[in-house]
Amino acid sequence: MKTRNFLDKTFGPVGTSAGILLFVVGLFTSFTSLFGLILLVPGAFIGFTSSSCVIDWPKKRVKFTTNLFGIIRTGKWVNIEPDMKIGIKKSNRVWRAYSWSNRTLDLEKSDFRIILYDRNNKQIMPIKKAKTPEEASHEGISLSDRLGLKFN
């Protein structure tokens, strides 16, 4: 059994909205013009590309994936070793967009990431995200118990 945890949209909320808009415009104009097909590919790439983490419970391995176009998963499996650890890290992400009138729009999003660390406390990959530290702690303990790892 595998679990897939969605993490982020690669191009942020502004890029995702712009990509979906390009995709929809390309979809409607592709019926009448070849130009629509040119808009479809970059719109789908920008609008639907995301990142996630896949956990393979029976084989005890994890994979950080980039989901190109939302469907093509790329990434490398990392085997879970007994000396690895799981911890929590606060994540603050800010996306900035500029309007034509030279105004900035900052979209800030903070959450808590459950991170897989190696034996030297070096971060390997984020496994899951949570909204509150209590939720992240609960999920981290649950993940560490299921994978047989130490929780920091």
Summary of the structure (lengths in Angstrom):
residues: 152
radius of gyration: 18.9
end to end distance: 25.8
largest distance: 59.2
contacts: 451
relative contact order: 0.16
helix: 31%
strand: 44%
